[in-house]
Amino acid sequence: MALVTGLIATLVANGLTTLADVALDKGEDFVKEKIKDVTGIDVGDTLSPNDADKIKLSESEILSLLTEKNRHSEKLLEIALKEEEIDAKDRASARDLNKTYIESDDKFISRFIPILSIILIISGFVFLYFLVFGNIPKENQHTATNVVNLIGYIITSIVMFFTGKHSSGTMIKV
C-alpha cells in the first residue's frame, strides 16, 4: 500500500484525483517530473500529509493542471470511442454470419446454434438442480462454485447473443 504524501493530499484537495491516482501507482517522483515537463510547475520536495498546506499551488497552476487532465481525458474518450466503433463493426459481421447460418438450406447448419444453446441451458439448469439438492463433498465445494459461475456466464452469453445485447468491457477512469 502506498504512502499518502503531501503532494497526493494537495492533488486530491484541488480536484486532481487522476494525478493523485497516478502518484499512488507510479510514485510521487514520476508525477512531479510529468507535472514539471508538461506545465513547467515545480511542486517541490516530498512532504507529509500534515504538511499538505505547505504546497502552495496558485490558481493558474491548478488551472494548468486541470487543463492537462481534461486534455488527457479527452484523448482517453477518443480511444474508447474508436474501440467501440471496432466492436460495433465486429458485432455487425457476427450478425451477418449468423444470418447466413439461419438462411442456409442445410437444416443442420441453420438449426445448430439454437439447438446447442438449448442443450447448454438445459444442461446448466440440470447441473444446478443437482448442486442444490445433492450433497457436495467439502473438498469439491470450490469447484462447484466455479462451475456455477461458468454456467451463469454461459447462460448470460446465450441470452445476450439472441437479444443482441452486449457489454463493452471497457471502463474509462476520468
RAMO-V745574 format. One record per residue. SS is DSSP state (2 for helix, 1 for strand, 0 for the rest). OMEGA is omega as a letter, one per 40 degrees, with the letter a starting at -180 (* if undefined). Layout:
BEGIN
ss:SS omega:OMEGA
ss:SS omega:OMEGA
END
This chain:
BEGIN
ss:0 omega:a
ss:0 omega:i
ss:0 omega:i
ss:0 omega:a
ss:1 omega:i
ss:2 omega:i
ss:2 omega:a
ss:2 omega:i
ss:2 omega:i
ss:2 omega:i
ss:2 omega:i
ss:2 omega:a
ss:2 omega:a
ss:0 omega:i
ss:0 omega:a
ss:0 omega:a
ss:2 omega:i
ss:2 omega:i
ss:2 omega:i
ss:2 omega:i
ss:2 omega:i
ss:2 omega:i
ss:2 omega:i
ss:2 omega:a
ss:2 omega:a
ss:2 omega:i
ss:0 omega:a
ss:2 omega:a
ss:2 omega:i
ss:2 omega:a
ss:2 omega:i
ss:2 omega:i
ss:2 omega:a
ss:2 omega:i
ss:2 omega:a
ss:2 omega:a
ss:2 omega:a
ss:2 omega:a
ss:2 omega:a
ss:0 omega:a
ss:0 omega:i
ss:0 omega:a
ss:0 omega:i
ss:0 omega:a
ss:0 omega:i
ss:0 omega:i
ss:0 omega:i
ss:1 omega:i
ss:2 omega:i
ss:2 omega:a
ss:2 omega:a
ss:2 omega:a
ss:2 omega:i
ss:2 omega:i
ss:0 omega:a
ss:0 omega:i
ss:0 omega:i
ss:0 omega:i
ss:2 omega:i
ss:2 omega:i
ss:2 omega:i
ss:2 omega:i
ss:2 omega:i
ss:2 omega:i
ss:2 omega:i
ss:2 omega:i
ss:2 omega:i
ss:2 omega:i
ss:2 omega:a
ss:2 omega:i
ss:2 omega:i
ss:2 omega:i
ss:2 omega:i
ss:2 omega:i
ss:2 omega:i
ss:2 omega:i
ss:2 omega:i
ss:2 omega:i
ss:2 omega:i
ss:2 omega:i
ss:2 omega:i
ss:2 omega:i
ss:2 omega:i
ss:2 omega:i
ss:2 omega:i
ss:2 omega:i
ss:2 omega:i
ss:2 omega:i
ss:2 omega:i
ss:2 omega:i
ss:2 omega:i
ss:2 omega:i
ss:2 omega:i
ss:2 omega:i
ss:2 omega:i
ss:2 omega:i
ss:2 omega:i
ss:2 omega:i
ss:2 omega:i
ss:2 omega:i
ss:2 omega:a
ss:2 omega:a
ss:0 omega:a
ss:0 omega:i
ss:0 omega:i
ss:0 omega:a
ss:2 omega:a
ss:2 omega:a
ss:2 omega:a
ss:2 omega:a
ss:2 omega:a
ss:2 omega:a
ss:2 omega:i
ss:2 omega:a
ss:2 omega:i
ss:2 omega:i
ss:2 omega:i
ss:2 omega:i
ss:2 omega:i
ss:2 omega:a
ss:2 omega:i
ss:2 omega:i
ss:2 omega:i
ss:2 omega:i
ss:2 omega:i
ss:2 omega:i
ss:2 omega:i
ss:2 omega:i
ss:2 omega:a
ss:2 omega:i
ss:2 omega:a
ss:2 omega:a
ss:2 omega:i
ss:0 omega:i
ss:0 omega:i
ss:0 omega:i
ss:0 omega:a
ss:2 omega:a
ss:2 omega:a
ss:2 omega:a
ss:2 omega:i
ss:2 omega:i
ss:2 omega:i
ss:2 omega:i
ss:2 omega:i
ss:2 omega:i
ss:2 omega:i
ss:2 omega:i
ss:2 omega:i
ss:2 omega:i
ss:2 omega:i
ss:2 omega:i
ss:2 omega:a
ss:2 omega:a
ss:2 omega:i
ss:2 omega:i
ss:2 omega:i
ss:2 omega:i
ss:2 omega:i
ss:2 omega:i
ss:2 omega:a
ss:2 omega:i
ss:2 omega:i
ss:0 omega:i
ss:0 omega:i
ss:0 omega:i
ss:0 omega:a
ss:0 omega:a
ss:0 omega:a
ss:0 omega:i
ss:0 omega:a
ss:0 omega:i
ss:0 omega:a
ss:0 omega:*
END
